[in-house]
Protein backbone atom coordinates (compact mmCIF):
# COMPACT_ATOMS: atom_id res chain seq x y z
CA UNK A 1 0.00 0.00 0.00
CA UNK A 2 1.58 3.30 -1.02
CA UNK A 3 1.82 6.15 1.52
CA UNK A 4 -0.56 8.23 -0.61
CA UNK A 5 -3.29 5.64 -0.26
CA UNK A 6 -2.82 4.84 3.40
CA UNK A 7 -6.02 4.98 5.39
CA UNK A 8 -5.86 7.27 8.41
CA UNK A 9 -7.67 5.80 11.42
CA UNK A 10 -8.49 7.77 14.58
CA UNK A 11 -9.20 6.18 17.99
CA UNK A 12 -11.20 7.78 20.79
CA UNK A 13 -12.33 6.77 24.32
CA UNK A 14 -15.04 9.34 25.08
CA UNK A 15 -16.96 7.82 27.97
CA UNK A 16 -16.34 6.39 31.43
CA UNK A 17 -13.09 4.50 31.80
CA UNK A 18 -13.12 0.72 31.92
CA UNK A 19 -10.21 -1.66 32.56
CA UNK A 20 -9.06 -3.07 29.24
CA UNK A 21 -9.34 0.14 27.21
CA UNK A 22 -5.56 0.32 26.90
CA UNK A 23 -5.39 -3.28 25.70
CA UNK A 24 -7.89 -2.37 22.98
CA UNK A 25 -5.99 0.78 21.99
CA UNK A 26 -2.77 -1.23 21.79
CA UNK A 27 -4.39 -3.86 19.56
CA UNK A 28 -5.92 -1.27 17.25
CA UNK A 29 -2.68 0.67 16.85
CA UNK A 30 -0.37 -2.28 16.31
CA UNK A 31 -2.70 -4.29 14.10
CA UNK A 32 -3.59 -1.18 12.13
CA UNK A 33 0.05 -0.31 11.48
CA UNK A 34 0.78 -3.94 10.60
CA UNK A 35 -1.84 -3.70 7.84
CA UNK A 36 -0.50 -0.41 6.51
CA UNK A 37 -2.80 2.11 8.18
CA UNK A 38 -1.74 5.36 9.85
CA UNK A 39 -3.14 5.42 13.39
CA UNK A 40 -4.10 8.52 15.35
CA UNK A 41 -5.26 9.08 18.93
CA UNK A 42 -7.92 11.60 19.88
CA UNK A 43 -7.18 12.83 23.39
CA UNK A 44 -9.80 13.77 26.03
CA UNK A 45 -12.79 12.21 24.30
CA UNK A 46 -15.29 14.15 22.21
CA UNK A 47 -14.15 17.39 23.83
CA UNK A 48 -10.66 16.76 22.49
CA UNK A 49 -12.07 15.86 19.07
CA UNK A 50 -13.92 19.16 18.91
CA UNK A 51 -10.73 21.00 19.90
CA UNK A 52 -8.54 19.06 17.47
CA UNK A 53 -6.40 17.26 20.08
CA UNK A 54 -5.23 14.55 17.69
CA UNK A 55 -1.77 12.95 17.50
CA UNK A 56 -0.31 10.17 15.41
CA UNK A 57 0.39 6.94 17.27
CA UNK A 58 3.27 4.59 16.47
CA UNK A 59 3.90 1.04 17.63
CA UNK A 60 6.02 2.29 20.53
CA UNK A 61 3.32 4.78 21.52
CA UNK A 62 1.37 1.89 23.05
CA UNK A 63 4.25 0.06 24.75
CA UNK A 64 3.72 -1.02 28.34
CA UNK A 65 0.04 -0.12 28.60
CA UNK A 66 -1.76 -3.47 28.35
CA UNK A 67 -1.72 -4.01 32.13
CA UNK A 68 -2.84 -0.51 33.10
CA UNK A 69 -6.40 0.55 33.87
CA UNK A 70 -7.91 3.79 32.62
CA UNK A 71 -7.16 5.07 29.13
CA UNK A 72 -3.93 6.50 27.78
CA UNK A 73 -6.06 8.72 25.51
CA UNK A 74 -7.83 10.27 28.51
CA UNK A 75 -11.54 10.99 28.54
CA UNK A 76 -13.95 13.84 29.14
CA UNK A 77 -17.71 13.99 29.51
CA UNK A 78 -18.80 16.20 26.62
CA UNK A 79 -22.36 17.44 26.19
CA UNK A 80 -21.36 19.54 23.17
CA UNK A 81 -21.25 16.47 20.92
CA UNK A 82 -25.03 16.19 21.34
CA UNK A 83 -25.54 19.72 19.95
CA UNK A 84 -25.57 20.61 16.27
CA UNK A 85 -22.70 23.08 16.67
CA UNK A 86 -20.52 20.69 18.68
CA UNK A 87 -21.20 17.80 16.34
CA UNK A 88 -20.26 19.87 13.30
CA UNK A 89 -17.01 20.96 14.96
CA UNK A 90 -16.15 17.32 15.65
CA UNK A 91 -16.82 16.33 12.05
CA UNK A 92 -14.84 19.32 10.75
CA UNK A 93 -11.93 18.30 12.97
CA UNK A 94 -11.92 14.78 11.48
CA UNK A 95 -12.06 16.11 7.94
CA UNK A 96 -9.39 18.74 8.57
CA UNK A 97 -7.04 15.99 9.75
CA UNK A 98 -7.98 13.87 6.69
CA UNK A 99 -9.11 10.96 8.86
CA UNK A 100 -10.87 8.14 7.04
CA UNK A 101 -12.37 6.30 10.03
CA UNK A 102 -13.17 7.00 13.66
CA UNK A 103 -13.04 4.04 16.06
CA UNK A 104 -15.10 4.81 19.17
CA UNK A 105 -14.42 2.68 22.26
CA UNK A 106 -17.04 3.16 24.97
CA UNK A 107 -20.54 2.56 26.27
CA UNK A 108 -24.03 3.53 25.20
CA UNK A 109 -23.41 7.29 25.47
CA UNK A 110 -20.24 7.02 23.39
CA UNK A 111 -22.11 4.92 20.81
CA UNK A 112 -24.84 7.57 20.57
CA UNK A 113 -22.22 10.20 19.77
CA UNK A 114 -20.59 7.84 17.27
CA UNK A 115 -23.89 7.33 15.45
CA UNK A 116 -24.39 11.09 15.17
CA UNK A 117 -20.92 11.41 13.63
CA UNK A 118 -21.64 8.51 11.25
CA UNK A 119 -24.83 10.20 10.07
CA UNK A 120 -22.67 13.18 9.09
CA UNK A 121 -20.82 10.99 6.61
CA UNK A 122 -17.76 9.94 8.62
CA UNK A 123 -17.21 6.14 8.64
CA UNK A 124 -17.28 4.81 12.21
CA UNK A 125 -16.46 1.58 14.04
CA UNK A 126 -17.70 1.14 17.62
CA UNK A 127 -16.24 -1.13 20.29
CA UNK A 128 -18.23 -1.75 23.52
CA UNK A 129 -16.32 -0.88 26.68
CA UNK A 130 -18.19 -0.26 29.92
CA UNK A 131 -18.16 -1.73 33.41
CA UNK A 132 -21.98 -1.61 33.31
CA UNK A 133 -22.22 -4.19 30.48
CA UNK A 134 -25.36 -2.45 29.20
CA UNK A 135 -24.52 -2.09 25.50
CA UNK A 136 -27.17 -3.74 23.33
CA UNK A 137 -26.07 -6.57 21.07
CA UNK A 138 -23.06 -7.81 23.01
CA UNK A 139 -22.96 -10.40 25.76
CA UNK A 140 -20.02 -8.64 27.40
CA UNK A 141 -18.24 -5.31 27.28
CA UNK A 142 -14.56 -4.56 27.86
CA UNK A 143 -13.98 -3.91 31.57
CA UNK A 144 -17.04 -5.69 32.94
CA UNK A 145 -15.15 -8.79 34.10
CA UNK A 146 -12.55 -6.70 35.92
CA UNK A 147 -15.18 -4.57 37.66
CA UNK A 148 -17.01 -7.68 38.86
CA UNK A 149 -13.78 -9.21 40.19
CA UNK A 150 -12.84 -5.97 41.97
CA UNK A 151 -16.20 -5.75 43.72
CA UNK A 152 -16.27 -9.44 44.63
CA UNK A 153 -12.82 -9.19 46.20
CA UNK A 154 -14.05 -6.25 48.32
CA UNK A 155 -17.24 -8.08 49.36
CA UNK A 156 -15.27 -11.20 50.31
CA UNK A 157 -13.39 -9.03 52.80
CA UNK A 158 -16.56 -7.38 54.04
CA UNK A 159 -18.06 -10.84 54.56
CA UNK A 160 -15.27 -11.64 57.02
CA UNK A 161 -16.32 -8.72 59.22
CA UNK A 162 -20.02 -9.46 58.75
CA UNK A 163 -19.49 -13.05 59.93
CA UNK A 164 -17.32 -12.02 62.87
CA UNK A 165 -19.99 -9.65 64.21
CA UNK A 166 -23.15 -11.43 62.97
CA UNK A 167 -23.86 -8.29 61.02
CA UNK A 168 -25.78 -7.10 57.95
CA UNK A 169 -23.88 -5.19 55.29
CA UNK A 170 -25.47 -3.28 52.43
CA UNK A 171 -22.87 -2.85 49.68
CA UNK A 172 -23.61 -0.23 47.05
CA UNK A 173 -22.17 -0.93 43.61
CA UNK A 174 -22.31 1.03 40.36
CA UNK A 175 -25.23 0.80 37.96
CA UNK A 176 -27.43 3.87 37.59
CA UNK A 177 -29.80 2.43 34.99
CA UNK A 178 -29.11 -1.29 34.87
CA UNK A 179 -28.28 -4.12 37.24
CA UNK A 180 -25.95 -6.27 35.14
CA UNK A 181 -23.02 -5.42 37.41
CA UNK A 182 -24.98 -5.88 40.65
CA UNK A 183 -26.40 -9.22 39.53
CA UNK A 184 -23.03 -10.69 38.57
CA UNK A 185 -21.38 -9.36 41.71
CA UNK A 186 -24.19 -10.73 43.87
CA UNK A 187 -24.04 -14.16 42.26
CA UNK A 188 -20.26 -14.41 42.53
CA UNK A 189 -20.11 -13.21 46.13
CA UNK A 190 -23.03 -15.31 47.39
CA UNK A 191 -25.02 -12.23 48.41
CA UNK A 192 -28.30 -12.89 50.20
CA UNK A 193 -30.05 -10.02 48.40
CA UNK A 194 -29.46 -8.33 45.04
CA UNK A 195 -31.26 -5.07 44.40
CA UNK A 196 -31.14 -3.56 40.91
CA UNK A 197 -32.94 -0.68 39.16
CA UNK A 198 -34.98 -3.01 36.94
CA UNK A 199 -36.43 -5.08 39.77
CA UNK A 200 -39.10 -3.98 42.22
CA UNK A 201 -38.21 -4.72 45.81
CA UNK A 202 -40.01 -4.55 49.12
CA UNK A 203 -38.15 -3.42 52.22
CA UNK A 204 -40.78 -5.19 54.30
CA UNK A 205 -40.09 -8.46 52.47
CA UNK A 206 -36.33 -8.02 52.93
CA UNK A 207 -36.86 -7.41 56.64
CA UNK A 208 -39.03 -10.51 56.97
CA UNK A 209 -36.33 -12.61 55.28
CA UNK A 210 -33.63 -11.14 57.51
CA UNK A 211 -35.61 -11.94 60.66
CA UNK A 212 -36.18 -15.49 59.42
CA UNK A 213 -32.48 -15.91 58.61
CA UNK A 214 -31.46 -14.68 62.06
CA UNK A 215 -33.84 -17.16 63.65
CA UNK A 216 -32.15 -19.85 61.57
CA UNK A 217 -28.71 -18.87 62.97
CA UNK A 218 -27.42 -17.30 59.77
CA UNK A 219 -24.24 -15.48 60.75
CA UNK A 220 -23.94 -12.84 58.02
CA UNK A 221 -26.04 -11.08 55.41
CA UNK A 222 -24.85 -9.21 52.33
CA UNK A 223 -27.16 -6.97 50.33
CA UNK A 224 -25.74 -5.93 46.95
CA UNK A 225 -27.43 -2.68 46.01
CA UNK A 226 -27.09 -1.00 42.58
CA UNK A 227 -26.79 2.78 42.94
CA UNK A 228 -29.72 3.37 40.60
CA UNK A 229 -32.12 1.38 42.78
CA UNK A 230 -32.58 4.19 45.27
CA UNK A 231 -30.88 5.71 48.31
CA UNK A 232 -28.83 2.99 49.97
CA UNK A 233 -28.57 4.87 53.27
CA UNK A 234 -32.34 5.31 53.45
CA UNK A 235 -32.90 1.62 52.76
CA UNK A 236 -30.37 0.65 55.45
CA UNK A 237 -32.06 2.97 57.95
CA UNK A 238 -35.49 1.46 57.21
CA UNK A 239 -34.15 -2.06 57.68
CA UNK A 240 -32.58 -1.13 61.01
CA UNK A 241 -35.78 0.53 62.19
CA UNK A 242 -38.04 -2.38 61.23
CA UNK A 243 -35.83 -5.27 62.33
CA UNK A 244 -33.76 -3.83 65.15
CA UNK A 245 -30.63 -5.24 63.46
CA UNK A 246 -27.69 -2.91 62.84
CA UNK A 247 -26.90 -2.42 59.15
CA UNK A 248 -23.58 -1.14 57.86
CA UNK A 249 -23.35 0.53 54.44
CA UNK A 250 -20.26 0.28 52.25
CA UNK A 251 -20.17 2.26 48.99
CA UNK A 252 -17.58 0.76 46.64
CA UNK A 253 -17.74 3.68 44.21
CA UNK A 254 -15.02 4.33 41.66
CA UNK A 255 -12.70 1.53 42.73
CA UNK A 256 -14.83 -0.61 40.41
CA UNK A 257 -13.56 1.34 37.40
CA UNK A 258 -9.87 1.30 38.23
CA UNK A 259 -7.09 -1.19 38.67
CA UNK A 260 -5.23 -3.57 36.41
CA UNK A 261 -7.57 -5.25 33.91
CA UNK A 262 -8.22 -8.96 34.32
CA UNK A 263 -6.88 -11.38 31.74
CA UNK A 264 -10.38 -11.66 30.26
CA UNK A 265 -10.74 -7.88 29.90
CA UNK A 266 -7.31 -7.66 28.24
CA UNK A 267 -8.10 -10.50 25.84
CA UNK A 268 -11.54 -9.10 24.99
CA UNK A 269 -10.07 -5.65 24.34
CA UNK A 270 -7.37 -7.14 22.12
CA UNK A 271 -9.79 -9.31 20.14
CA UNK A 272 -12.25 -6.46 19.62
CA UNK A 273 -9.43 -4.18 18.45
CA UNK A 274 -8.12 -6.72 15.94
CA UNK A 275 -11.62 -7.39 14.61
CA UNK A 276 -12.33 -3.67 14.13
CA UNK A 277 -9.25 -3.33 11.95
CA UNK A 278 -10.38 -6.40 10.01
CA UNK A 279 -13.74 -4.80 9.24
CA UNK A 280 -12.06 -1.58 8.13
CA UNK A 281 -9.81 -3.57 5.80
CA UNK A 282 -12.95 -5.03 4.24
CA UNK A 283 -14.35 -1.56 3.69
CA UNK A 284 -17.22 -1.95 6.16
CA UNK A 285 -18.39 0.99 8.19
CA UNK A 286 -20.80 2.07 10.92
CA UNK A 287 -20.65 -1.27 12.70
CA UNK A 288 -20.52 -2.23 16.38
CA UNK A 289 -18.22 -5.08 17.35
CA UNK A 290 -20.02 -7.52 19.67
CA UNK A 291 -19.51 -10.79 21.50
CA UNK A 292 -22.32 -13.30 20.99
CA UNK A 293 -22.10 -16.85 22.35
CA UNK A 294 -18.30 -16.56 22.65
CA UNK A 295 -18.00 -15.49 19.02
CA UNK A 296 -16.91 -12.00 17.90
CA UNK A 297 -19.38 -10.58 15.41
CA UNK A 298 -20.64 -7.21 14.22
CA UNK A 299 -24.02 -5.53 13.98
CA UNK A 300 -25.20 -2.19 12.67
CA UNK A 301 -24.16 0.62 15.00
CA UNK A 302 -27.65 2.08 14.79
CA UNK A 303 -29.14 -1.23 15.91
CA UNK A 304 -26.90 -1.24 18.98
CA UNK A 305 -27.80 2.36 19.83
CA UNK A 306 -31.54 1.88 19.35
CA UNK A 307 -31.73 -1.48 21.11
CA UNK A 308 -32.36 -2.13 24.80
CA UNK A 309 -30.48 -4.79 26.75
CA UNK A 310 -32.33 -6.55 29.58
CA UNK A 311 -31.11 -8.51 32.56
CA UNK A 312 -32.09 -12.15 32.88
CA UNK A 313 -34.56 -12.08 35.77
CA UNK A 314 -34.27 -15.77 36.52
CA UNK A 315 -30.77 -15.16 37.88
CA UNK A 316 -32.27 -13.06 40.68
CA UNK A 317 -34.44 -15.97 41.70
CA UNK A 318 -31.78 -18.64 41.87
CA UNK A 319 -29.24 -16.25 43.44
CA UNK A 320 -31.61 -15.96 46.36
CA UNK A 321 -32.10 -19.72 46.52
CA UNK A 322 -28.35 -20.41 46.54
CA UNK A 323 -27.62 -17.90 49.31
CA UNK A 324 -29.99 -19.37 51.87
C-alpha positions as CSV (number, residue, x, y, z in Angstrom):
1,X,0.0,0.0,0.0
2,X,1.6,3.3,-1.0
3,X,1.8,6.2,1.5
4,X,-0.6,8.2,-0.6
5,X,-3.3,5.6,-0.3
6,X,-2.8,4.8,3.4
7,X,-6.0,5.0,5.4
8,X,-5.9,7.3,8.4
9,X,-7.7,5.8,11.4
10,X,-8.5,7.8,14.6
11,X,-9.2,6.2,18.0
12,X,-11.2,7.8,20.8
13,X,-12.3,6.8,24.3
14,X,-15.0,9.3,25.1
15,X,-17.0,7.8,28.0
16,X,-16.3,6.4,31.4
17,X,-13.1,4.5,31.8
18,X,-13.1,0.7,31.9
19,X,-10.2,-1.7,32.6
20,X,-9.1,-3.1,29.2
21,X,-9.3,0.1,27.2
22,X,-5.6,0.3,26.9
23,X,-5.4,-3.3,25.7
24,X,-7.9,-2.4,23.0
25,X,-6.0,0.8,22.0
26,X,-2.8,-1.2,21.8
27,X,-4.4,-3.9,19.6
28,X,-5.9,-1.3,17.3
29,X,-2.7,0.7,16.9
30,X,-0.4,-2.3,16.3
31,X,-2.7,-4.3,14.1
32,X,-3.6,-1.2,12.1
33,X,0.0,-0.3,11.5
34,X,0.8,-3.9,10.6
35,X,-1.8,-3.7,7.8
36,X,-0.5,-0.4,6.5
37,X,-2.8,2.1,8.2
38,X,-1.7,5.4,9.8
39,X,-3.1,5.4,13.4
40,X,-4.1,8.5,15.4
41,X,-5.3,9.1,18.9
42,X,-7.9,11.6,19.9
43,X,-7.2,12.8,23.4
44,X,-9.8,13.8,26.0
45,X,-12.8,12.2,24.3
46,X,-15.3,14.1,22.2
47,X,-14.2,17.4,23.8
48,X,-10.7,16.8,22.5
49,X,-12.1,15.9,19.1
50,X,-13.9,19.2,18.9
51,X,-10.7,21.0,19.9
52,X,-8.5,19.1,17.5
53,X,-6.4,17.3,20.1
54,X,-5.2,14.6,17.7
55,X,-1.8,13.0,17.5
56,X,-0.3,10.2,15.4
57,X,0.4,6.9,17.3
58,X,3.3,4.6,16.5
59,X,3.9,1.0,17.6
60,X,6.0,2.3,20.5
61,X,3.3,4.8,21.5
62,X,1.4,1.9,23.1
63,X,4.3,0.1,24.7
64,X,3.7,-1.0,28.3
65,X,0.0,-0.1,28.6
66,X,-1.8,-3.5,28.3
67,X,-1.7,-4.0,32.1
68,X,-2.8,-0.5,33.1
69,X,-6.4,0.5,33.9
70,X,-7.9,3.8,32.6
71,X,-7.2,5.1,29.1
72,X,-3.9,6.5,27.8
73,X,-6.1,8.7,25.5
74,X,-7.8,10.3,28.5
75,X,-11.5,11.0,28.5
76,X,-13.9,13.8,29.1
77,X,-17.7,14.0,29.5
78,X,-18.8,16.2,26.6
79,X,-22.4,17.4,26.2
80,X,-21.4,19.5,23.2
81,X,-21.2,16.5,20.9
82,X,-25.0,16.2,21.3
83,X,-25.5,19.7,19.9
84,X,-25.6,20.6,16.3
85,X,-22.7,23.1,16.7
86,X,-20.5,20.7,18.7
87,X,-21.2,17.8,16.3
88,X,-20.3,19.9,13.3
89,X,-17.0,21.0,15.0
90,X,-16.1,17.3,15.6
91,X,-16.8,16.3,12.0
92,X,-14.8,19.3,10.7
93,X,-11.9,18.3,13.0
94,X,-11.9,14.8,11.5
95,X,-12.1,16.1,7.9
96,X,-9.4,18.7,8.6
97,X,-7.0,16.0,9.7
98,X,-8.0,13.9,6.7
99,X,-9.1,11.0,8.9
100,X,-10.9,8.1,7.0
101,X,-12.4,6.3,10.0
102,X,-13.2,7.0,13.7
103,X,-13.0,4.0,16.1
104,X,-15.1,4.8,19.2
105,X,-14.4,2.7,22.3
106,X,-17.0,3.2,25.0
107,X,-20.5,2.6,26.3
108,X,-24.0,3.5,25.2
109,X,-23.4,7.3,25.5
110,X,-20.2,7.0,23.4
111,X,-22.1,4.9,20.8
112,X,-24.8,7.6,20.6
113,X,-22.2,10.2,19.8
114,X,-20.6,7.8,17.3
115,X,-23.9,7.3,15.5
116,X,-24.4,11.1,15.2
117,X,-20.9,11.4,13.6
118,X,-21.6,8.5,11.2
119,X,-24.8,10.2,10.1
120,X,-22.7,13.2,9.1
121,X,-20.8,11.0,6.6
122,X,-17.8,9.9,8.6
123,X,-17.2,6.1,8.6
124,X,-17.3,4.8,12.2
125,X,-16.5,1.6,14.0
126,X,-17.7,1.1,17.6
127,X,-16.2,-1.1,20.3
128,X,-18.2,-1.8,23.5
129,X,-16.3,-0.9,26.7
130,X,-18.2,-0.3,29.9
131,X,-18.2,-1.7,33.4
132,X,-22.0,-1.6,33.3
133,X,-22.2,-4.2,30.5
134,X,-25.4,-2.4,29.2
135,X,-24.5,-2.1,25.5
136,X,-27.2,-3.7,23.3
137,X,-26.1,-6.6,21.1
138,X,-23.1,-7.8,23.0
139,X,-23.0,-10.4,25.8
140,X,-20.0,-8.6,27.4
141,X,-18.2,-5.3,27.3
142,X,-14.6,-4.6,27.9
143,X,-14.0,-3.9,31.6
144,X,-17.0,-5.7,32.9
145,X,-15.2,-8.8,34.1
146,X,-12.5,-6.7,35.9
147,X,-15.2,-4.6,37.7
148,X,-17.0,-7.7,38.9
149,X,-13.8,-9.2,40.2
150,X,-12.8,-6.0,42.0
151,X,-16.2,-5.7,43.7
152,X,-16.3,-9.4,44.6
153,X,-12.8,-9.2,46.2
154,X,-14.0,-6.3,48.3
155,X,-17.2,-8.1,49.4
156,X,-15.3,-11.2,50.3
157,X,-13.4,-9.0,52.8
158,X,-16.6,-7.4,54.0
159,X,-18.1,-10.8,54.6
160,X,-15.3,-11.6,57.0
161,X,-16.3,-8.7,59.2
162,X,-20.0,-9.5,58.7
163,X,-19.5,-13.0,59.9
164,X,-17.3,-12.0,62.9
165,X,-20.0,-9.6,64.2
166,X,-23.2,-11.4,63.0
167,X,-23.9,-8.3,61.0
168,X,-25.8,-7.1,58.0
169,X,-23.9,-5.2,55.3
170,X,-25.5,-3.3,52.4
171,X,-22.9,-2.9,49.7
172,X,-23.6,-0.2,47.1
173,X,-22.2,-0.9,43.6
174,X,-22.3,1.0,40.4
175,X,-25.2,0.8,38.0
176,X,-27.4,3.9,37.6
177,X,-29.8,2.4,35.0
178,X,-29.1,-1.3,34.9
179,X,-28.3,-4.1,37.2
180,X,-25.9,-6.3,35.1
181,X,-23.0,-5.4,37.4
182,X,-25.0,-5.9,40.6
183,X,-26.4,-9.2,39.5
184,X,-23.0,-10.7,38.6
185,X,-21.4,-9.4,41.7
186,X,-24.2,-10.7,43.9
187,X,-24.0,-14.2,42.3
188,X,-20.3,-14.4,42.5
189,X,-20.1,-13.2,46.1
190,X,-23.0,-15.3,47.4
191,X,-25.0,-12.2,48.4
192,X,-28.3,-12.9,50.2
193,X,-30.1,-10.0,48.4
194,X,-29.5,-8.3,45.0
195,X,-31.3,-5.1,44.4
196,X,-31.1,-3.6,40.9
197,X,-32.9,-0.7,39.2
198,X,-35.0,-3.0,36.9
199,X,-36.4,-5.1,39.8
200,X,-39.1,-4.0,42.2
201,X,-38.2,-4.7,45.8
202,X,-40.0,-4.6,49.1
203,X,-38.2,-3.4,52.2
204,X,-40.8,-5.2,54.3
205,X,-40.1,-8.5,52.5
206,X,-36.3,-8.0,52.9
207,X,-36.9,-7.4,56.6
208,X,-39.0,-10.5,57.0
209,X,-36.3,-12.6,55.3
210,X,-33.6,-11.1,57.5
211,X,-35.6,-11.9,60.7
212,X,-36.2,-15.5,59.4
213,X,-32.5,-15.9,58.6
214,X,-31.5,-14.7,62.1
215,X,-33.8,-17.2,63.6
216,X,-32.2,-19.8,61.6
217,X,-28.7,-18.9,63.0
218,X,-27.4,-17.3,59.8
219,X,-24.2,-15.5,60.7
220,X,-23.9,-12.8,58.0
221,X,-26.0,-11.1,55.4
222,X,-24.8,-9.2,52.3
223,X,-27.2,-7.0,50.3
224,X,-25.7,-5.9,47.0
225,X,-27.4,-2.7,46.0
226,X,-27.1,-1.0,42.6
227,X,-26.8,2.8,42.9
228,X,-29.7,3.4,40.6
229,X,-32.1,1.4,42.8
230,X,-32.6,4.2,45.3
231,X,-30.9,5.7,48.3
232,X,-28.8,3.0,50.0
233,X,-28.6,4.9,53.3
234,X,-32.3,5.3,53.4
235,X,-32.9,1.6,52.8
236,X,-30.4,0.6,55.4
237,X,-32.1,3.0,57.9
238,X,-35.5,1.5,57.2
239,X,-34.1,-2.1,57.7
240,X,-32.6,-1.1,61.0
241,X,-35.8,0.5,62.2
242,X,-38.0,-2.4,61.2
243,X,-35.8,-5.3,62.3
244,X,-33.8,-3.8,65.1
245,X,-30.6,-5.2,63.5
246,X,-27.7,-2.9,62.8
247,X,-26.9,-2.4,59.2
248,X,-23.6,-1.1,57.9
249,X,-23.3,0.5,54.4
250,X,-20.3,0.3,52.3
251,X,-20.2,2.3,49.0
252,X,-17.6,0.8,46.6
253,X,-17.7,3.7,44.2
254,X,-15.0,4.3,41.7
255,X,-12.7,1.5,42.7
256,X,-14.8,-0.6,40.4
257,X,-13.6,1.3,37.4
258,X,-9.9,1.3,38.2
259,X,-7.1,-1.2,38.7
260,X,-5.2,-3.6,36.4
261,X,-7.6,-5.3,33.9
262,X,-8.2,-9.0,34.3
263,X,-6.9,-11.4,31.7
264,X,-10.4,-11.7,30.3
265,X,-10.7,-7.9,29.9
266,X,-7.3,-7.7,28.2
267,X,-8.1,-10.5,25.8
268,X,-11.5,-9.1,25.0
269,X,-10.1,-5.7,24.3
270,X,-7.4,-7.1,22.1
271,X,-9.8,-9.3,20.1
272,X,-12.3,-6.5,19.6
273,X,-9.4,-4.2,18.5
274,X,-8.1,-6.7,15.9
275,X,-11.6,-7.4,14.6
276,X,-12.3,-3.7,14.1
277,X,-9.3,-3.3,11.9
278,X,-10.4,-6.4,10.0
279,X,-13.7,-4.8,9.2
280,X,-12.1,-1.6,8.1
281,X,-9.8,-3.6,5.8
282,X,-13.0,-5.0,4.2
283,X,-14.3,-1.6,3.7
284,X,-17.2,-2.0,6.2
285,X,-18.4,1.0,8.2
286,X,-20.8,2.1,10.9
287,X,-20.7,-1.3,12.7
288,X,-20.5,-2.2,16.4
289,X,-18.2,-5.1,17.4
290,X,-20.0,-7.5,19.7
291,X,-19.5,-10.8,21.5
292,X,-22.3,-13.3,21.0
293,X,-22.1,-16.8,22.3
294,X,-18.3,-16.6,22.6
295,X,-18.0,-15.5,19.0
296,X,-16.9,-12.0,17.9
297,X,-19.4,-10.6,15.4
298,X,-20.6,-7.2,14.2
299,X,-24.0,-5.5,14.0
300,X,-25.2,-2.2,12.7
301,X,-24.2,0.6,15.0
302,X,-27.6,2.1,14.8
303,X,-29.1,-1.2,15.9
304,X,-26.9,-1.2,19.0
305,X,-27.8,2.4,19.8
306,X,-31.5,1.9,19.3
307,X,-31.7,-1.5,21.1
308,X,-32.4,-2.1,24.8
309,X,-30.5,-4.8,26.7
310,X,-32.3,-6.5,29.6
311,X,-31.1,-8.5,32.6
312,X,-32.1,-12.2,32.9
313,X,-34.6,-12.1,35.8
314,X,-34.3,-15.8,36.5
315,X,-30.8,-15.2,37.9
316,X,-32.3,-13.1,40.7
317,X,-34.4,-16.0,41.7
318,X,-31.8,-18.6,41.9
319,X,-29.2,-16.2,43.4
320,X,-31.6,-16.0,46.4
321,X,-32.1,-19.7,46.5
322,X,-28.3,-20.4,46.5
323,X,-27.6,-17.9,49.3
324,X,-30.0,-19.4,51.9
